[in-house]
Every structure is written in C-alpha cells, then in structure tokens.
Amino acid sequence: MTASLAALCLASPVAALCNFDIDDSGGTPNASVDGLLLVRHMAGLRGDRLTDGAIQASSKRRVATDIQTFIGTQIFDIDGNGTQDPLTDGLIITRYLQGITGPALVKGALGKNATRTDPTDVLNYLKSIDGCGNTPSLVLSQAFPIEVFGEVGTEKSVTLSLTAAQASSAQRLWLQTHNIRYATKASIKINGGAWLALNNTTAQMVGTNLTYGGIGGSLATLKMSIPVAAGLLTEGQNTITFKFNETNNVSMGYRVIGLNLLNSAGARLIPASGFTHSDPASWTGPSTTTADINAGKALWATAQLKAHFDPPGNTAPNIIAKCADCHTATGFDLKYFGYSNNAIIERSKFHGLSQTQGEQIASYIRSLPVKAVGRPWNPPYQPGPGTSSKPNDEWAAGAGIDNVLDDDWDTIQHIFPNGIKRDALMVGDTTKFKRFDTHDVPIAFQLPDWNHWLPEVHPYDAFGKTWAENTPNFKQYENLKTLLTGKTEAQIQEWFRTSNNGEGRGKPFARGLWAMLQWGQESPDDGGGMGVEQALFRLPPEAFDQRPGNQRTRTVPNGSGETGRVRQTEGARKIYSLVQWRMTKQFDIHEGFGLTSMGPYVNTGGMGPFRADLAGPRMWVGANRSVFDASPFLSALDYEFTGSSSGDNAFNFDYLSNAWYQLQLILNPGHRSAYDHSAVDWGYAHGFLSGFNRLTDMKQSARNLIWSLKGMDEGDNDRGPNRSDGWSFRRGGMDSALGFVDDIPQPATGYTSRAWVVSPTAEAKQVHTLLRQVWLEKVASWLPIQMSQYTQGEALEGGNPYPGGPFLGNPKSGDEDGGIFNRPDFVLTASPSPETRSRSFAYGTDTMMLEYKQRGTYPAAMQNGYATWAQAVWPGIVGNAAPQNDWLKYRVGTVGTAPSSAPLVSAGTTANSVNVSWSSVAGAQSYNVKRADSPSGPFLTIAYFRTGNSYSETVPMAGTGRTYYYRITTNTAAGESLDSASASIQR
C-alpha cells in the first residue's frame, strides 16, 4: 500500500538521528516534524508552505531558507536511483524515523530504477548517513480511530500520559471527529469532570468548519476544540471519555480520528509520535475459517435486517433490503474504505443481527481480494497531490482528509507551483490548453464521505420491490454485472472496443459504451436517468409543493404530467436515497470491474460523441452525466429539502449540489468529448457555485478558477468555436465560471464579490489577468466569421439569420444551454429585457468591459484587444447598414512607440504555419502580435506580452488561399502603442 504524504505524518514513533534533526531542536528527531520537513522539501514546497505547522517550540532552525539550505547540503537518495522523491525516499526515511525495519521499510516505496532494494541494505545505508549511529526505537502511542459505536449510551475512553508541564499549560482539547452530525449526539468528559455535550456552543470550530455549519452542518469530518478547566488535567495518567448520546435511527455512533492538547498560543503539546493510525491493510477477520467466511457471505446477501436498533420498549421494523443492496454487491467497499471489524460488527447489530453474525460478516469482508487503501473519513475521490500517480484502483480512496485545504486560495499554489506563468496553462507558446488534471489539485471543499454515498433508505423499502426491480436502472445494473462478471481486463477492453447499441436503446445486447449509456440517463422511459421522474409519482400528493401557484398536475396511471418539487422531509429522503443508490451502484460497476481505465478503449459503434483518443487514463466511462444528476436540485427536491440526515436548509442544499457537481468534474468532465449538457451542465454548476458563495462570506475563488480552467480545457478539442461539442462559450467562458456575475454589482441583489475585480489582492489580479490573456488569445485564434458560421463544410443548423446582409452562408445558432452567443447582427439597446440581459453573452460582455475599464482591471493591451474582438464578433450590422454597436469606446488611449517598420512574415515549417518577427524598440517591455484576414482589419491580438522578437502560429481556416495580415504593438508601464505597419502572407 502506498501511503499519502498526509498519512506519513500521523504515526511518529521516535528515533534519534543527528543528520535528520532538520529543525535543529536538539531533541530526538521524529517523523511528524523532521520527516515532514524532508518530505515537503522533496515535494518542492518552499517558504511558508515548507514550514507551516511543522515547526515546534524547541526548533532552533525555524526560517524556511535556513531549512532549505540545510537539506540542500545533503543527499537523501535512499533507493539509489539518482533522484530524491517524496513518495519513495521520503516515505522510507519516514518509516525509518518510525522505527520500522525489515521488508515493511521498503514495501511499495522503491522508485523506478532503484539500485538499493534489499531492506537490510537500505537500513544499513540509513544508519550510515544518520550521523549518530543510533537505532530507532518504538514508543507506546494512542491508536486512532477511537470508535464510539454501539447502542445509545456507549462510552469509549482513552488515556493520555502527561508531564506536569503539559498538564499545567493545557488550555484547550483539540479534536478531529468523524460523523458527529447533530447536536445531541456526542458528549465528552475529562477525568472526573462533568459531561460536556459537543455542539456549536460548547465547541469552537476550526478553520471553515463553522462556515459549513459545524455540528449539524454539511461536513462529516470536523476539527474543533473545547476549553480545559484549570486543574482538570494532572501529571501522569488522564482519562478522556466519549459518549454516544442519541441516535437518529440512521447512525450508530461516531469516530474520533485526532486529539491533542493546546496551550494558550494554540500550539500542540503532545508530539505526533504519541499517536498512530492502525493500517487497514494489516487487519485480519475475527475468523479465518472457511465456514465462518462462507456464513458471512451468505448473511451479506440474504440476512433479514431491521431498520435500526430496537427502540426502548419496542421493536424496530424489518426492511426488505439486504446488506448487498445498499452497498457494493460483494461488500468490497467496506474493506476498500477501511471500515474496521468493530464497525462492521456494530453495524450488523444495529440492523438486528447478532454479535456472532456480525463477526462472520466481518470475516467475509476481510477475505475479499481488494486493497484496503481508503478510510471512512477520507472522502472518495478527494483531490490532492500525487493522486494521478497512484494506480487506478487507489483513485477512489482519495487524497485524504488532510488534503482538504483550510484556505481556498492555497489551491492557487498548486495550480501555479512555479509562479503565475502562462506555461502552467498552455502548451508551449501556442493557444492550446494543457490537460488540466482535477485529481491532483487540492481544494478547500470537503467532498461527501462514503457513508453519505450510501442510501439511507433502499428503493425497495421506499417504493416497493416489484416497482424497483422493473425500472430500467435496476435492470441495467443487473445486466451490467452479468455482462462483466468473469471477464479479464483484456476482455473488458475488447468489450469496449466493440461497443454497439444492441439494436436500439433498452435492448439487453448493448455492448461497451452503449451498455453504460443506457444505464439511466439514456433510457427514454426512465424519465431523466435516475428513475426519479417515475419515483415521484409514487409519492403522495402532500409530498409536493402545495404553496399557491406552485401545484402541478399529476397523472399517475401513465406516469405523465408534472409533479412539482418535493417539499416534505420523508419524501425527499426517499428520492435522494434513490439517486444515492444509483451512485453507489455506479461506483460498484466502475471500481469493482476496473472500468476507470477503459476510456481509451471505447469505440462508440458509429454513434455518440465520445472520443477515445481524447480520453484520460482514468475516468468514469461515458460521455453522459453520472453523479452530476445526484444533486438535490436535479433530483426534483425543493430548495432547502436535501433528502439527507445532514439536515434540511439552504446551505446543505447548495453544499450537496456543489459536491456532486464537483465530483462530476473529477470523475468525468467530458474528456474533450462534451456536448450540450453533458458530461457537465456548466450552467447549473456555475449558478450553484455562485449561489454557494452568496450564502456565506467564505469566497471559493480558487475553486471557481478550477471550473474556469477545466471548462477551457474541455472545449479545446479542435472542433471550433461557438459549438456545444467544441469551444462552447458556456463551457469555455471565464466570466460565469469565475463568478463574475457576483463581481459586477447586479440590480437584483447589489451583491459584490471582492475576490477578482473590486478589491483584488496583487496575486488575484495577476491570476485574473493571466486567465483573461489566454482566453483572449484563444478566442482570437479564430477569425470572426468562424464565430458565426460553419466554415469547414459542417451541417447547416437551419435558417438564415442575416437576410440581405454580409453574413450569408452556413450560420451557427449561437444558442446553447440557456446562453446566447449573439450573432453579428445583434444590436445592443439601452433597456433590454431582464431575460435577454441575463442570457446574452454580448450584454454580459458589455457590462463587464465598462466595469473593467473604470477600474483599470487589465493592462491597456488587453482592454484594447478585448474591445476590438467584441467589435469584430458583434458589430451590430443589419442588412447593409453600418455597424450600430460601438465596442471601441471601451478601449484606452495608446502611448509609446510602435515598431518603425512592418514585421517580417514568412511561411513556417508546415503548410499552415506562419512565422512573424520584428525589430526591438527602445524602452519596450514586451510586444503584442495582431492578425487580420483583411488589410483594413479588424486586427485581433493573437499574442500578448511577448518578450522576444518572434512568434509562430498555425493560421485558422488553413488551405483556403486566404491572405493574413500581421501587425505589432509595444507595451510599456504607461500602456500600449499604436500598431506598426502591416505585413501579409497567403496560406
């Protein structure tokens, strides 16, 4: 098992190694400080990011540059392959500092081309460079998690051995908890003190946890602290007891996954070496006998279960669903995500089984041939550094809860690790976007844990077993299991290579991609893909919005008509559980059969937009939406009704919608095969991201940036601009994605975000400017005519919107997903309708360009280039009249000296390329390159702020015999110069 960088720091037995005393504390080095500093340095972290949280009170070497210098004087190539890697050399050093020897020292931690591989050789080498010759020694430590599971009233205690200094200086007890989701659930007691209920009044939430609602809010894992009364702790043994107070008939308890004492300065008093996390990969079942394992397997599939613990003086009802119905079919999810034997046994008892039966199920789960790499508190697919380098079968485990950032803006450092530079986003000096990997960039957003993928009530029990088993979703799930069971990886690859639609949708003979597409969204009789529409008609009328004017017709016999949105907690729970069931089974199919690596093998069978040549190495297969439609909003729940025991309120509603949208972006954003509303409905995603920001003062500017960058990446598939399956301005536009609907004051709300425009930090302005630069360069890489017409012989969309005008030909509709990319004959008016203003890209651009000019948001060259581009694509020409729109009013004045002569233009090395060069101009800081296909323009800026004297491009509409004209301008601190003279070339 490969450990994440975060996990390396949880277990820290002590060693004494002089050369590994990175912080020069003079004490005994340990993994949580010295090992962490080494790993961070190897990972390229510098400055505050190297030292943050890793410096202790005794550290004499505290300044990042001093630590960098000290580490830089040594060579820590432990496996002898010529490189120093945090996931190999860093991991081995960390294990050494933990006292680990033998095969476990090097297991899964040797790099490619390692020359030092024998555990004894590695250990001897470590001893030879440790500087003191000491042998690491293990110390006793408290193991996590602390599982407070069982019936109401269950208590679990831990003992801390404290020095007199620790006991007297402790001011607060710091906790990290998992699944304390309501205020009456948990209590804590220190030694002989009184019980303290944990809630948002008694506990102080850490970081953004309170913003997300704290206890009773959206997050499963929380950090908090409580005050410690003077004299309550003593030298020696101290007992901390946790209690499970009350069940909501869904939960059987909670976990404590972190604990420490804080002094008055907030520093932790107990070293990390005092705590360990048990490794699930080392666990065995309560029994290893074949009889018990087989009995557990049978119980998993067939045992009669109760809904929950028997309430006092009563008996809980039986349920129809079995263990395998709500989980993955085999139960591999419990082993994969590291659910302990105790958790499995207690959950079995929660559902009415005996201790022995629970032990048999746990024994069966432990016997499954699957890795144990996740943890229940680590959200599936949570992004973080190193994720993409892990094997595909470890992707779902996520990067760990420690990679959920406390500060949204820290994401920027991961997008731009070497500074805010163009080459972080673009392929060389071209307008081609790099593939932006959403897997490795951490975010300040905690995704749902596995508990909150699982349905709270199974569709069998919500809607009836007969109905459920006859829906296309259930049938296709069973069909897919049958089709894939027993197939080797090579056979599954072939299954995808020979995709076909099985003689029509809904047929059981579909193969590959089409079998996946038919699962839900593409089933016409299933009403939208989740089975939601048909399920809605099985709810009573009182479950729906009954407010005046909001009622909908209901025609139950044939399932037609409109039901409206669900405004009832129990009805919402049934509907949301239905989509959770489908997400769990999607996980079951993708991860259980290894489908996440199959994207490159997909053949569409002559149908569908998916392109295997553009597919990434890991994805949930398909071109359609999957988890996106699991949001409460798209599950037809009314605002504030979540269907989840996390609570019915506006914040949780928006959190859950954002969570599933973010997961879609991670699992399958389209892989440059997107079209229309698939695989992401960008309009909904942008709207809910902005709405989420409005509910709190915590801006998620960097997460907005991820959506913007990924949208541009997804649209950069060489299909051209203003196309739903190409460069869509709905998908590839940066304004909605960055939340500029909030940055620019709106009449309806007057709401203003300060992240990007109104009062940005210097770094935010730099990021914003760079993003606008590459966006402008991209959209200017096409000729204006390509925005409004199909120019390469594509099919006519229908109609001619320009009667009598100069735009006759093959016009594009310009309408997509509620947004309108206006045609060249569109004329701006002073008082458009609210609907037109809200949907029109032209009006949105008009509003923002005025704001940008007034605030001086962009450098002069970009403001001028933006205005010129807008004038070119939306001139407002009707018939043969002159342009009626004046975008050039948003330009700023020119200053400085233009090049004295036209640039030199020559043919490039390919038939479609052009080289442009120019002479230097005294005082110029950089240069801009402009291009037109007419000597009179418009000249669009295709390259900004180039510091050299040449630029190469591949021309648009190559091979058409067009003549292209080029000009150069200069940039100084004062602004942009006039254009140079033109030079031309025919291509």
N, C-alpha and C positions, 0 to 999 in steps of 0.2 A: 504494500500500500504506500502510495506517495503522499507525504504529509504536506499540507498547505503551509505557507510561510507563517500565517497566523497561528496555526496549531503548534508550530515549533516552540512557541513561547509559553504554552500553557503548563507544560511539565518541566520542571527545572531542578532536579537534584544537583547537589553541589559538587564542584571539583576545584582543585587548586592548581592553576596553570598561569605562570607569570606572563608568558607572551600572549595569553588570551585575556589578560586583565585589560581590556580595551579602554575602560573608563578610568583606569588607574585608581581604583577605590582602595587599594591596599588590603582588601579583604579577599575572600575566596570568590573567584570568578564564577559566574553561573550563566545558564542559557538565556534566562529572561532579560539580562542586561547585556553582557558581553557577546553572547551568541546572537542576540537580536541585532546589536550594532553591526556585527560582522555580516549577517545575512542581508541587512538593509544596504550596507555598503556594496556588497556583491551585486545586489539588485539595481544599483545605480542611483540610490537615494542619496541626496546631499542636503546640506543646510539643515533647516529645522526638521525636514522630513526624515533625516537620518537620526536625529537625537530625540525627537518628540516622544515623551512618555518612557524613554529608556534611560534617562539619567537619574541616579539616586542621590540622596543627600550626601553620601560619602564619596561621590565621584570627584576626583581631582582633575581629571581630563573631561571638561564639560563642553567646550566650544567645538562645534562641528568641524571646523577646519583643522583643529588640533587632532581630532579623532581620525579625520581623513588622512592626515599626514602620517600618523602612527600606523594605521592599517596599510597605507601605501608603501611603507618600508618593508613589508613582509610579503611572503608568497604563501597563499593558502590553497594551492592546487593539490588537494588531498588525494584525489584519484589519479593524478599524474597524466592527465590528458592535455595539458597545456593551457587550460582555461580555469578561471575561478567562477564557479556557478553557484548561485544561492540554493538551487534545488538539488544539488549534488554535494559539492564541497561544504556548503553552508549547513546542509542537513546532517552530514557526517560529523562536523565539528559540534553541532548542537547535541547530537546523540552522545558524543564523547563527553561533553560537559555534563550530560545527564548520568554518566556512569555506565552507559550501555557498551557492551563488548560482544565479541563473537559474531555470528552471521547477521544478527539484528543491527549491528553497527553499519553495515553497508547495504542491507537489503533495500532494493528499489532506489538506491541513491548513487549509483555509479553512472558517470556520464559516458557519452559516446566516445569510443577510442580510449577508454580508461586503461592505463598500464599498471596501476596499483589496485588490484581487485581482491586479493586474499584478505579476509578480515584481520588475520594476525599481522600481515604486512602493513595494513592500514593503521592498526593500533600502534605498532612499533614506530611508524613514521610520525604519528601524532605525538607520541612520547618524546621523539627526538627533537621536535620543534616546540615543545611546551615550555622549555626554559627552566623548569624547576624539577622535572623528573618525578612529579607526584602522580599517583594513580587516582583517578576519580573514585569517589565513594558515594553510594546512595544514602539518602536520609529518608526518614519517615515523612509522609506527606498526606494531606487530606485529599481523597479522590472525589472527583466530580463525575457525573452529576449527583446531587442529593435528590432522590426521588421521593416525593411526598405523595405516594399513591395508595389508594385503598378506599375504604368506606369513610363517610363523614366522621371526623374526629381523629383520623390517623395523624400521628406525630412522628417526626424523624429528628434526631439530634446529631450534632457534630461537636467535636471537642477541639478547641484551639489551645495550644500551649504557648503562653505569652511570657515575655520578660516583664520585669517591673516597669521598665521604661515604656514598653509597648502598651501595657495596661493603663498606665497613668496618662499617656499622651493621646489615647484614642478618643476622638470626638464623635465620629460617625461610623456606622457599619454600612459598608458598600455591598450591594447585592446585584447580581445579574440573574434574572429569573426567566423561566420559560412557561408560558401558558397560565399566568395569573391574569385572567381576562375580565374578572368582575370584582367589585369592591368588597364583597362579603366572603371571598374565597379563602384567604390566607391570613394567618397570624404568626407572629414571631415572639420568642421570649429569650432573654439573655440571662443566664444563670437563674437566680431566684427572683428576677424582676417580674413585673406584670406582663400579661399578654398584650401585644400591640397589633391591632388589625392593620394590615397593609392596604392602604388606599391612597388616593391623591392628596389627602390632607395630612396623613401621618408620614408619608414617604415623599422625599424630594426626588423628582425625576431628573435624570442626567441627559444632557445633550438635547436632542429634538424629541425625546420620548414624550414629554408633556404636550408638545405641539400635536402629536399624533393621538392625544387623548389619555396617555398614561395607562393606569389600570382602568379597564373599561373602554379602552380605545381600540385603535386599529392594529397594533403591533402585538405579536406573540411573544417576542423576547424584549425585555425591558432592563434598563440599568437604573438603579435608584439607590438612595442612601437614607438611613434613619439616624436620629440622634442617639448617642450613648450617654446615659446619665453618669455623672461623676461617681466613682467608686463602685460602679456596677461590675467592671472587669477587675480581675486580680492577677497577681503573679501566679504562674502555674496553669493548671487546667481550668478552662472555661467552657461552659456548655451553651450552645445556641440551639434552640428547638424551634422547628417549623411545624405548623398545624394546618390541616385541611379542614376548613370550617363548614363549607356548604357546597353542594353540587347543584348544577343547573340541569341535571339529568342528561347532560352531554359529556361532562368532564368527570374524571376520577381523581384529579389532583393536579400537581404541578411539579416543576423541577427548579432547583437552584443550581445554576451552572457556573457561578462565580461568586466569590466572597472575599472581603478584605476589611481591614480597619484603616480609617483615615485620621490623620492628625489635623490640627487647626488650619494647616496650609493646604489640606486636601491631598497630601502625599500618602501613599500606601505604606503601611507599617510592616506588613508580612511579605517577605520576598516571594516571588513566584515559585521559588524552589520548594515552598511549603505546600504546593498544590499540584495535583496531577489529574489528567483525564484518562480514564480507562479506555483502552483501544478495542473497539468492537471486533476488529479482525482476529483478536486473540480469544474471543469468547467461544465457549462450547455450550451445548444444551444441557439442561438438567439431567437428561438421559441420552445415552448414545446407542441404546439397544434398537434393533430393527423394529421390534414390536411396538415400542413407545413412539418411534418416529412415524410408523405407519398409522398408529392410532391418532396421532396429532394431525396427520394429513387428512384422514377421514373426518375428524372433527372440524377441521378448517373448511371443508366443503359441505358438510351436512348437518352439523350440530344445531339443534334448536336453541335459539338465543332469546333473551329478554331484551327489552328496550333499554333497561338501565338497572341499577341496584333496586332491590325491593324497598319501597319507602316504609317508614315506621308504621307497623300495624297493617300493612297492605302488601299486595303482590304486584310487581311490575308486569305489564302485558308482554306476551310473546310477540316477536316480529317474524315476518316472512323471510327477510334477507339472512344470508349466511355470511360468515367471515369473508369468503372469497367474492361475494357480490359487491361489497363496498371497497375492498382493497384490490390489488392485482390478483389475478386468478390463482396464482400459486402462493401468494403471500410474500414474494421476494422483496416487496417494498419495505417490509419490517426489518429484514436483515440489511438491506442496502442502506437504509437511513439510520441504522444503529439503534433500533429500539431494543432495550435490554430484556433479558429473560424476565426480570421483575415486572417491567412494563407490560409485557405480553401476558404474563400470568394474571396480573391485577386487572387488565382489561378483559380477560376471559371471565374473571369473577364478576366484573361489572355487568357483563351480559348474561349472568346466570349460570356459568359453568363452575365446576369445582376446582380446587387447588390442583388436584391430580390432572384433570383435563387441561388446565392452563399450562402445566409443566410439559405435557405431551405436545401441545401446540408449539410451545417454545422450542422443544427438542426438534420438532419437524422444521421450524423456521431456520434454526441454526444449521440444519443439514443441507440446506439449499445451496447449489453451486453458483453463488453470486458473490461479488465483492461486498464487503461491508465498509463503505467509504464515506457515507453521509452521517449526519446526526439529526435527531428530531428537531433541534432548534436552528439548524442551518437551512435556510430556505432553498428549495430546489432551484437550480439554475442561477442562483445569485451570482452576478458577475464579479470578477476580481482578477488581479494579476496572475498570470500563469495558467489560467483556465484552458485556453486554447492549446496549450502544450500537453495537457493531460490526455490519456486515452479517452475515446468516445464514451466508453462505459463508465467513466467517472464524471462526465459532464453534469449529469443530473444532481450530483451531490452538492454542486455549487461551490463558491469560493469561501464560504463560511461567514458566520455572523460578524466576525471581526473585520470583514471587508465591506460592511455597511458603514459608510462614512458618517461622521457626525456633522461635517460641514460640506454642504453641497459643492462649494467652489473648489474643494480639493480634487474633484473629478477633473478639473482643467489640467492639473499637473500630470495626470495620466494620459490625457489626450495629446498634450504637448510636453513630453518628458524632456525635450531638449530646447525648450523655449518656444514661444508662439511664432512659429515659422510656417511658411507656405508648404514646405516639403513634408510636413506632418500629415497633410491632407491630400496632396496631389502627386501624381506620378511624374516625377521629373519636372521639367519646365513646360508641361502640357496642360491642357484643360481637362484631363482625365482624372476623375476622383479615385483615390485608393479605396480598396475594400475596407470599410470601417468595421472593425470587429467589436461588436457589442458585448462579447463574452469576457474580455479582459479588462474592461474599464469599469472600476467600481463606482457606485452611485450612493447618494445619501437617501436611499429608499429601500426599506426592508420589504422584500417580497414575501408572499404567504409561505408559512412553513407547511410541511407535508400534512399535518393534522387538518389544515384548512384547505387542502385539496379534496380531502375525503368528504363524501356526502354525510350530512347529519341525519338524514332520513333517506332510505333507499327508495327508488321509484316503485318497487314492489309494494312497499308499505304506504307510500304516498298516493299512488294512483291505481293500484291493483296489479297483480302479477300477470293476469291474462292480457290486459291492455299493454303493459310494458313490454312483454315478450313479443308482441306483434307490431311494435314500432320498427321502422327501418333502422334506427340507431342500434337497437338490441340485436336485430337480425344480422346486421353487417358486422358488429363486433364478434358475434359467434362465428360468422363466416370467415372473417379475417383470422381468427385463432385457428380454425380448421385449415385454411389455406397455408398458413405459415408454420404450424407446428411440425417439427421434424425436419424442416429444411435447413441445410447448411448455409453458411454465409454466401458461398458461391451460387447456390441455388436461388437464394433470395435476390441476389444481384441479377440473375437471369430472369427471374420473375418480373423485376422492374424493367429490364431491357425489352421485354416482350409485352409491355403494357397494351391493353386494349379495353374497349368499353363494354365488352361482354354482350354484344348485340343489343345495346340500349341500356340506359340507366335503370338501376334497380334489379338487373339480372345478376344471378349468383356467379356467373362465369367471368366477370370482370377480373382483370389482372393488373398488378402493379399499381401505377399511379391512379388508374380509374377505380380500382377497388378502394383506394384510400379516399378519393374524391367523393365516392358515393356514400361514404360514411358521414351522413348528416347533412352538411350544407348543400350538397348537390342532389339530395333526394327531394324531388318536387312535391311528393305527397307528405313530407315530414314538416313542412311549414317553417323553413328557416334554419334547419340544420341541427338544432339541439333537441328537437322534439318538443320545443317549448310551446309552439302555437297549439298543437293538439292537446298538450297537457293543460293549457289554460282553460280549455272547455270542460275540463273535469273538476274545476274548482267551482264552488258555489257562487252565486251572484254577489253575495255580500263581501267576497274577497276583493272586489274591484272598486275602483274609484267611483264613489256614489255622489261626489260633490256636484252641484247643479251645473249642467252644461258639459260634464265630463263623462257621462254614461255612454256606453257603447252597446250596439245591438249584439245579441248572442243567438246564433242559430246552431243549436247543439247537434241535431241529427247528422248533418253532413260536415260539421266542423267548419262552417264558413262564418262570415261576419267578423265583427270586431269585438274583442273582449275589453279593451282598455288596459290600463296598467294596474298591477296588483297593489292594493293598499291594505294589506292585512298581514300581520306577522307570520301566522301559521301558513297561509297560502304562499307567501314569499319564500318561506323556508322550504316548502315542497318544490317550488320551481327552481330555486337556486341550487338545491341538492341535486336536482335532475341534471343541471349543467355541470356540477361538480362530479357527478358520476361519470359523465362523458369525458371530462378531463382526466379523471383517474384511469379510465379505460384507454384513452389515447396514450397516456403515459405507459400503461401496461403493454400496449402493442408496440410502441416505438422503442422503449427501453428493454422490454422483455425479449424482443426478437432482433435487437440490434439494428433497427431501421435508421437510426440517426446518421449513419454513414452512407446511406444509399442514394442521396441526392444526385451525385454524379453519374449514377447508372440508370436514371429514369429515362424511359422513352415514352413520349406522350401518345404513341399509337396514332399519330397523324391528327390528334385533336388537342386542344388546350394550349396555353401559352408557355407552359413550363419549359425552361431550357436547362438541360443537364450540364451543358458546357459552362454555364454561369453559376452552377450550384456550389456552395461552400462545402467543406469537408464534414460539417455536422449541421444537422437541421432536423426539424420535424417535417417529413416529406410532404410535398404538395405545393400547389400554387394558391390554394384557398385558405381562408381563415380557419383557425382551430381554436386556440384559447381566447382569442380576441372576443368572441361572442359569449364568453362566460361572464362578462361584466353584468352587474345588476341592471344597468341601463338597457343593454341589449337582451337581457332576459325578461324584459317587459315588466320590471318592478318599478313602482312609482318612486319618485325621489324621496330619499331617507329610509326606504324599506330595503334592507340588504339581503334578507333571507339567511343571515348568518347570526350565530350566537354572539358575535362580536358587538352586535347592537344596531338598532335602527336609528340612524341620524345622518345628517347631510355629509359629515366628514367621512364616516365609514363607507357611505355610498360612493363618494368620489374616490376614496382610497382603493376600494376593491375594483372599481372600474379602471383606475390607473394601473393597478397591479397586474390585471390580466392583459391590458394593452401593452405594458412594458414587457411582460413575458412573451407576447406575440413577437415583439421586436427582437427579442433574444432568440426565440425558438425558430422563427421563420418570418423575417421581414419581407420576403419576396424573392431574395437572391437574384435581383435584377430581372425577374420574370413577373413582376407585379402588374396588375391591370385593374382598372375600375376601383372597387372597394377591397380588393384582395392583393396580397395576403393581409394587409393592414388597411383599415379605414382611417386614413390620415386625418380627415376632417374631424371625426369623433375624438381621435387621440389628442389632437391639438386643443380641441374645445375642453376636454376634461382635464388636460394638464393645466390650462389656464384657469379653469374653474377651481381646481385643487389649490392653486396659488392664491386665489381670491378668498379662500376660506381661512387663511392664516397669513401671518406676516413673514412666514418662512418661505422665501422665494427659492425655487428649484431651477435657477438659471442654467446651471450646467447640465441638468437632465434635459431641459429644453434644447440645449445645444446638441446633445446626443441625437435627439429626434431630428433636428435640422440636418446634421451631418449625414445621418443614416438615410434620410429622405433623398438627399442629393446623390449619395452613393447608389441607392436603389434605382434612381431614374437614369443613371449614366450607363445605358446599355446599348447605345448606338442606334436606337430606333428613332431618334429625332425629337424635336421639341413639341410641346403642346399636344401630347398624346397620353392617353391614360395608360398605355403599355410602354411608354418611353419616358422622356423628360416631362413629367407632369408638373405643372406649376402648383398644383395642390400638394403634391408629394415633395417636389424639389424646391418649392419656395421656402425662403427662410423666415418670412415675416410671421406667419401663424405659428410656425414651429417654435420660434424664439419667444412667443408670447407678446409680439408687438401690438396685438390687439389690446394689451394691457399697458404697454409703454406709452402709447399715444392716448391721451385722455378721450374717453368716449362720452357722448352726450347722455347715454342712458345711466352710466354709473359714475362718471367722473373719476374712475379708478386709474391710478398711475403706478406702474412698477418702476423702480429706480435702478434695476439691475443693469440695463443696457444703454438707455438713452438719457433719462432725465438727469441723473447724477451718478454716472458710472465711475467705478474706480479706473485707474490708469490701465490696469490689466484687462478689465472687462471691455474697455474701449478698444484696446488692441485686438482682443479676440473678435469683437463685433466687426471691426474694420477688416480684419483678415477674411472673415467669413463672407462679408459683402464683396470683397475684392474677388474671391474665387468664384462667387456666384455671378458677378457681373462678367467676368472673363468667360465663364461657361455659356451664359445666355448670348453673349456677343460672338461666340464662336460660330453661331449660325447666322445666316442672312435674315433680315427682317421678313422676307417673303416666306421663309420656312416656318415662321411662327403662325402664319395664317393659311398656308396652302400646303397640300401634299406635293412634293416636288420630285419624288422618285418613282412615280407611277403607282402609288398606293391607291386603294379603292376609294372612290368618291363617297363621302359621308352623306351626301344628298343636299340638293338645293344650292342656289347661288345667292349668297347674301349681298353681293355687290352689283346690282343691276346698273349697267351703264358706266361703271367705274373701272379703274385700272386694275382691279384685283380679280378679274375673271380667271377661271382655271379650275382648280381642284381644292375647294375650300375646306378647312377644318371647322368643326363645330365650335370649338373653344369652350364647350361646357363640360364640366367634369365634377361629379360628386358634390354638387351644390355650389361649386365655384365657377365663375365665368371668366375665362381669359378672353377679354373683349377683342372684337375684330378691328381691323384698321379704320372702318367707317364709324366706329363708336365715338360719339361726341359727348364730352363732359358737360354737365349742366350744373347750375348753382344749387339746385334743390332736388336731387334725385330722391326717389322713394327709399325708405329705410331698407326695404328688401334688396333693391338694386345696390345700394351702398354697401350692404353687408356681404354681398356675394361677388361683387365686381373687383377683379384684380386691378383694373385701371383706377377705380376710385380709391382703393386701398393704397395704391402707389402714390396717387395724388396727395392724399392726406399725409402720408409719411414723408414724402420728399419736402413738403413745406416745413414739417417739423424738423427734419434733418438739416435743412438749410438754416433755419432760425437758430438752431442750437450748435451749428458747426460740427455736427456729428462726424462727418467724413472729411478726409483730405480733399482739396479742391479738385484734383483729377478725377476722383471717384464720384463726387457730386455732379461734376460736368458730364462724366461718362454715363451716369445713371440717367440724367435728364435727356441726353442725346439718344440713348437706347429707347426710352419711353416715347420720345417724339417719332422714332423710326417705326415702332410697332403699333402705336395708337395715334396716328396723325389726325384722325377725325376727318377723313376725306370722304365725302358723299358725292356720288356721281363724278363729275369732272371739276368740282369746286376745289378751291384752295383748302389746305388744312385748317380746321377750325379749333384744334387743341393746341395750346401753347405750353409745351413742357420745358422749353428752353428758358423760361422765366426762373426756373429753379437752378440754373447754372450760376456760378460765381465768376467774378472777373478774372482775367488772365494777367499774369505777371511774369517777368523774367524773359529770357532769351531763347527763342526756338533755334533748332539747328539751322545753319545758314543755307543748307542745300538739302535736296531731296535724299531720302535714304537710297542705298543700293539694294536692289531686289534681284534675286536670281533663283533659278529652279533648284529645288532640293534633290536629294538622292533618290526620291521616289517620284512617281508621276504626279502625285497630289500634294507635294510639299513645296514650300517657299521659304527661302532664307532672306531675312531683312537685316541690314547692317547700317550703321550711321556713325558719324564723327562725334567725338566728345565735345561738350560745350562747357566752357569755363564756369564754375560755380554751380553747375547742375548736380543735384544729389542723386537723381535717378531719371529714368526715361519711361515714356508710355508709347505703346505701338497701337496705331489705329488702322482700320481696314474698311474699305467700301467696295461695292461692285459697280459703282458709277463714279465718274470723275467729279461730280458735284456732291457726292455723299448720299446719304448720311455716313459719316466716318465713325464707326463704333470702336471703342477702345477694347482691344483684344488682349492686351498685356499691360499691367500697371507696375510701376516702381521697379523696373529692371535696372540693375546697376552696371551691367555690361554694355556692350555696343553692338549686340546682335540678338536676333530672335528668329526661331523657326516655327512654322506651323503647317498643319495639313489643312488645305483650304476646304470650305464647305462646298457642296454641290460640285465635287470634282468631276472632271471629264466632260463638262458641258460647254467648254470653249469660252467660259466667262473671262473677262478681264478684271483683275483685282488691283486696287489702288491702295498704297500704304503711305502713312504719314507718321511723324514722330513729334512728341512734345517733351518738354523737360519739366522736372519738379524741383522746387526749392522750398525752403521753410515758408516762404511767402505765398506759394501757390503753384499753379500750372501755367505754362507758357502758351502762346499761340501755336497753331500747327505749323510744321515745316511744309515745304512744297511736297507734291505727290510724286511717287514713282509707281509704275504699273508692270504687270506681268499677266500673260494669258495662260490659263491652266485648264 
